[in-house]
Amino acid sequence: MLEFEQKDRMSPDPLMGWSGSGDTRNQVRLRFPSLEEAVRYAERQGLDYTVRSPQPRVLKLQSYADNFR
């Protein structure tokens, strides 16, 4: 997945209080079938990029009844 870095600082909307910024590129996420294709796209577009491996997910499996023990 390719995500753009945030350029502008997030600020609260005065009316609703939601966080937002004028930079719309942080809403764009491009998904690629492989790492090689993502790197090729970034190089072809002249983008600086950093490759980060996904962190392994650790699931703590428990049943609903465990909340009452």
DSSP file (Angstrom, degrees, kcal/mol; ACC not computed):
  #  RESIDUE AA STRUCTURE BP1 BP2  ACC     N-H-->O    O-->H-N    N-H-->O    O-->H-N    TCO  KAPPA ALPHA  PHI   PSI    X-CA   Y-CA   Z-CA
    1    1 A M              0   0    0      0, 0.0     2,-0.5     0, 0.0    30,-0.2   0.000 360.0 360.0 360.0 140.0    0.0    0.0    0.0
    2    2 A L  E     +A   30   0A   0     28,-3.3    28,-2.3    47,-0.0     2,-0.4  -0.943 360.0 178.1-110.7 124.8    1.2    3.5   -0.8
    3    3 A E  E     -A   29   0A   0     -2,-0.5     2,-0.2    26,-0.2    26,-0.1  -0.968  23.9-128.3-124.5 142.3    0.3    6.3    1.6
    4    4 A F        -     0   0    0     24,-0.7     2,-0.1    21,-0.5     3,-0.0  -0.610  28.5-109.4 -86.4 148.7    1.4    9.9    1.3
    5    5 A E        -     0   0    0     -2,-0.2     2,-0.5     1,-0.1    -1,-0.1  -0.439  37.6-102.7 -72.6 151.5    2.9   11.8    4.2
    6    6 A Q        -     0   0    0      1,-0.2    -1,-0.1    -2,-0.1     4,-0.0  -0.642  36.9-179.7 -78.5 125.0    0.9   14.4    5.9
    7    7 A K        +     0   0    0     -2,-0.5     2,-0.2     2,-0.1    -1,-0.2   0.857  63.1  51.0 -92.5 -42.3    2.0   17.9    4.8
    8    8 A D  S    S-     0   0    0      1,-0.1     2,-0.2    15,-0.0    13,-0.0  -0.651  88.7-106.8 -99.4 154.7   -0.4   20.1    6.9
    9    9 A R        -     0   0    0     -2,-0.2     2,-0.2     1,-0.1    13,-0.2  -0.538  36.3-113.0 -75.7 142.8   -1.1   20.0   10.5
   10   10 A M        -     0   0    0     -2,-0.2    11,-0.2    11,-0.1    -1,-0.1  -0.563  39.3-177.9 -74.4 139.1   -4.5   18.6   11.6
   11   11 A S  E     -B   20   0B   0      9,-2.9     9,-1.8    -2,-0.2     2,-0.1  -0.987  29.6-102.8-138.3 148.9   -6.8   21.1   13.1
   12   12 A P  E     -B   19   0B   0      0, 0.0     7,-0.2     0, 0.0     6,-0.1  -0.448  34.6-116.0 -73.2 142.5  -10.3   20.9   14.6
   13   13 A D     >  -     0   0    0      5,-2.8     4,-1.8    -2,-0.1     5,-0.0  -0.620  19.9-137.7 -73.6 130.8  -13.2   22.1   12.5
   14   14 A P  T  4 S+     0   0    0      0, 0.0    -1,-0.1     0, 0.0     0, 0.0   0.812  97.7  39.7 -64.0 -29.3  -14.8   25.0   14.4
   15   15 A L  T  4 S+     0   0    0      3,-0.1    -2,-0.0     1,-0.1     0, 0.0   0.946 132.7  16.7 -85.3 -52.3  -18.3   23.9   13.7
   16   16 A M  T  4 S-     0   0    0      2,-0.1     3,-0.1     0, 0.0    -1,-0.1   0.721  89.9-129.6 -97.1 -23.8  -18.2   20.1   14.1
   17   17 A G     <  +     0   0    0     -4,-1.8     2,-0.1     1,-0.3     0, 0.0   0.506  56.9 143.6  86.1   3.0  -15.0   19.6   16.0
   18   18 A W        -     0   0    0     -6,-0.1    -5,-2.8     1,-0.1    -1,-0.3  -0.445  55.0-110.0 -75.3 151.8  -13.7   17.0   13.6
   19   19 A S  E     +B   12   0B   0     -7,-0.2     2,-0.3    -2,-0.1    -1,-0.1  -0.616  54.0 142.9 -80.8 140.0  -10.0   16.8   12.8
   20   20 A G  E     -B   11   0B   0     -9,-1.8    -9,-2.9    -2,-0.3     2,-0.3  -0.982  28.8-158.8-164.5 171.1   -9.0   17.9    9.3
   21   21 A S        -     0   0    0     -2,-0.3   -11,-0.1   -11,-0.2    -8,-0.0  -0.938  35.4-110.4-150.0 170.6   -6.5   19.6    7.1
   22   22 A G  S    S+     0   0    0     -2,-0.3     2,-0.8   -13,-0.2   -12,-0.1   0.585  90.5  96.2 -81.0 -10.7   -6.4   21.2    3.7
   23   23 A D    >   -     0   0    0      1,-0.2     3,-0.5   -14,-0.1    -2,-0.1  -0.723  48.6-179.5 -85.3 111.7   -4.1   18.5    2.4
   24   24 A T  G >   +     0   0    0     -2,-0.8     3,-1.5     1,-0.2     4,-0.2   0.551  66.3  83.3 -88.3  -7.2   -6.3   15.9    0.6
   25   25 A R  G >  S+     0   0    0      1,-0.3     3,-1.5     2,-0.2   -21,-0.5   0.766  77.8  68.3 -68.5 -22.5   -3.4   13.6   -0.3
   26   26 A N  G <  S+     0   0    0     -3,-0.5    -1,-0.3     1,-0.3    -2,-0.1   0.597  92.7  61.2 -73.6  -6.1   -3.5   12.0    3.1
   27   27 A Q  G <  S+     0   0    0     -3,-1.5     2,-0.5   -24,-0.0    -1,-0.3   0.554  86.9  93.6 -88.2 -10.2   -6.9   10.5    2.1
   28   28 A V    <   +     0   0    0     -3,-1.5   -24,-0.7    -4,-0.2     2,-0.4  -0.725  46.3 171.8 -92.1 127.3   -5.3    8.6   -0.8
   29   29 A R  E     -A    3   0A   0     -2,-0.5     2,-0.5   -26,-0.1   -26,-0.2  -0.970  13.7-161.4-132.9 118.5   -4.2    5.0   -0.3
   30   30 A L  E     -A    2   0A   0    -28,-2.3   -28,-3.3    -2,-0.4     2,-0.4  -0.867   6.6-154.8-102.2 129.6   -3.0    3.0   -3.3
   31   31 A R        -     0   0    0     -2,-0.5    -2,-0.0   -30,-0.2     3,-0.0  -0.851   9.9-170.7-105.9 139.7   -2.9   -0.8   -3.1
   32   32 A F        -     0   0    0     -2,-0.4     6,-0.0     1,-0.1     3,-0.0  -0.921  30.7-125.9-126.9 151.4   -0.6   -2.9   -5.2
   33   33 A P  S    S+     0   0    0      0, 0.0     2,-0.3     0, 0.0    -1,-0.1   0.787  92.4  15.5 -67.5 -26.2   -0.5   -6.7   -5.6
   34   34 A S  S  > S-     0   0    0      1,-0.1     4,-1.5    -3,-0.0     5,-0.1  -0.956  72.8-115.9-145.6 163.1    3.2   -6.8   -4.7
   35   35 A L  H  > S+     0   0    0     -2,-0.3     4,-2.5     1,-0.2     5,-0.2   0.878 113.5  57.9 -64.3 -39.5    6.0   -4.8   -3.1
   36   36 A E  H  > S+     0   0    0      1,-0.2     4,-2.4     2,-0.2    -1,-0.2   0.883 105.5  49.1 -62.0 -39.2    7.9   -4.7   -6.4
   37   37 A E  H  > S+     0   0    0      2,-0.2     4,-2.3     1,-0.2    -1,-0.2   0.877 110.5  50.6 -69.0 -36.3    5.0   -3.1   -8.2
   38   38 A A  H  X S+     0   0    0     -4,-1.5     4,-2.3     2,-0.2    -2,-0.2   0.915 112.3  46.5 -66.3 -42.2    4.6   -0.5   -5.5
   39   39 A V  H  X S+     0   0    0     -4,-2.5     4,-2.5     2,-0.2     5,-0.2   0.912 111.7  51.5 -65.5 -42.6    8.3    0.4   -5.6
   40   40 A R  H  X S+     0   0    0     -4,-2.4     4,-2.4    -5,-0.2    -2,-0.2   0.905 110.5  48.9 -60.9 -42.0    8.2    0.6   -9.4
   41   41 A Y  H  X S+     0   0    0     -4,-2.3     4,-2.1     2,-0.2    -2,-0.2   0.933 111.4  49.0 -62.7 -46.7    5.2    2.9   -9.3
   42   42 A A  H  X>S+     0   0    0     -4,-2.3     5,-3.0     1,-0.2     4,-0.5   0.902 114.1  45.6 -62.0 -41.5    6.9    5.2   -6.7
   43   43 A E  H ><5S+     0   0    0     -4,-2.5     3,-0.7     3,-0.2    -1,-0.2   0.892 111.4  51.9 -68.7 -39.1   10.1    5.4   -8.8
   44   44 A R  H 3<5S+     0   0    0     -4,-2.4    -2,-0.2     1,-0.2    -1,-0.2   0.850 113.1  45.3 -65.5 -34.0    8.2    6.0  -12.1
   45   45 A Q  H 3<5S-     0   0    0     -4,-2.1    -1,-0.2    -5,-0.2    -2,-0.2   0.512 114.4-117.3 -87.0  -5.4    6.3    8.9  -10.4
   46   46 A G  T <<5 +     0   0    0     -3,-0.7     2,-0.3    -4,-0.5    -3,-0.2   0.809  60.7 153.9  75.3  30.3    9.5   10.3   -8.8
   47   47 A L      < -     0   0    0     -5,-3.0     2,-0.3    -6,-0.2    -1,-0.2  -0.728  46.0-127.5 -94.0 139.2    8.3    9.8   -5.3
   48   48 A D        -     0   0    0     -2,-0.3     2,-0.3     2,-0.0    -5,-0.0  -0.676  40.3-175.4 -75.9 138.7   10.6    9.4   -2.3
   49   49 A Y        -     0   0    0     -2,-0.3     2,-0.4   -47,-0.0   -47,-0.0  -0.955  26.9-156.2-140.9 157.4    9.5    6.2   -0.5
   50   50 A T        -     0   0    0     -2,-0.3     2,-0.6     2,-0.0    -2,-0.0  -1.000  19.1-140.2-130.6 131.5   10.1    4.2    2.6
   51   51 A V        -     0   0    0     -2,-0.4     2,-0.4   -12,-0.0    -2,-0.0  -0.827  21.2-177.8 -96.2 124.4    9.3    0.5    2.8
   52   52 A R        -     0   0    0     -2,-0.6     3,-0.0     3,-0.0    -2,-0.0  -0.984  21.0-134.7-121.5 131.5    7.8   -0.7    6.1
   53   53 A S        -     0   0    0     -2,-0.4     2,-0.1     1,-0.1    -2,-0.0  -0.584  33.5-102.5 -80.4 144.6    6.9   -4.3    6.7
   54   54 A P        -     0   0    0      0, 0.0    -1,-0.1     0, 0.0     3,-0.0  -0.406  35.6-115.4 -67.6 142.7    3.6   -5.0    8.4
   55   55 A Q        -     0   0    0      1,-0.1     2,-0.1    -2,-0.1    -3,-0.0  -0.555  34.8-105.1 -75.8 140.0    3.7   -5.8   12.1
   56   56 A P        -     0   0    0      0, 0.0     2,-0.4     0, 0.0    -1,-0.1  -0.434  34.9-125.0 -66.7 138.5    2.6   -9.3   13.0
   57   57 A R        -     0   0    0     -2,-0.1     2,-0.6    -3,-0.0     0, 0.0  -0.696  17.5-156.3 -87.6 133.2   -0.9   -9.2   14.6
   58   58 A V        -     0   0    0     -2,-0.4     2,-0.5     2,-0.0    -1,-0.0  -0.945   9.8-159.4-110.5 116.7   -1.2  -10.9   17.9
   59   59 A L        -     0   0    0     -2,-0.6     2,-0.9     2,-0.0    -2,-0.0  -0.817   9.1-153.5 -99.5 132.3   -4.8  -12.0   18.7
   60   60 A K        -     0   0    0     -2,-0.5     2,-0.4     2,-0.0    -2,-0.0  -0.867  19.4-156.5-102.9  99.6   -5.9  -12.6   22.2
   61   61 A L        +     0   0    0     -2,-0.9     2,-0.3     0, 0.0    -2,-0.0  -0.630  28.0 145.9 -83.0 128.0   -8.7  -15.2   21.8
   62   62 A Q        -     0   0    0     -2,-0.4     2,-0.2     5,-0.0    -2,-0.0  -0.981  41.4-115.7-153.5 159.3  -11.2  -15.3   24.6
   63   63 A S    >   -     0   0    0     -2,-0.3     3,-1.1     1,-0.1     4,-0.3  -0.532  30.8-110.1 -95.1 166.2  -14.9  -15.9   25.0
   64   64 A Y  G >  S+     0   0    0      1,-0.3     3,-1.6    -2,-0.2     4,-0.2   0.837 116.3  63.7 -62.8 -32.6  -17.5  -13.4   26.2
   65   65 A A  G >  S+     0   0    0      1,-0.3     3,-1.7     2,-0.2    -1,-0.3   0.751  86.3  72.6 -65.4 -23.9  -17.8  -15.5   29.4
   66   66 A D  G X  S+     0   0    0     -3,-1.1     3,-1.0     1,-0.3    -1,-0.3   0.710  83.6  69.8 -65.2 -18.5  -14.2  -14.7   30.4
   67   67 A N  G <  S+     0   0    0     -3,-1.6    -1,-0.3    -4,-0.3    -2,-0.2   0.700  99.4  48.8 -68.8 -18.4  -15.3  -11.1   31.1
   68   68 A F  G <         0   0    0     -3,-1.7    -1,-0.2    -4,-0.2    -2,-0.2   0.202 360.0 360.0-109.6  14.8  -17.2  -12.4   34.2
   69   69 A R    <         0   0    0     -3,-1.0    -1,-0.2    -4,-0.1    -2,-0.1   0.424 360.0 360.0 -96.6 360.0  -14.5  -14.5   35.8
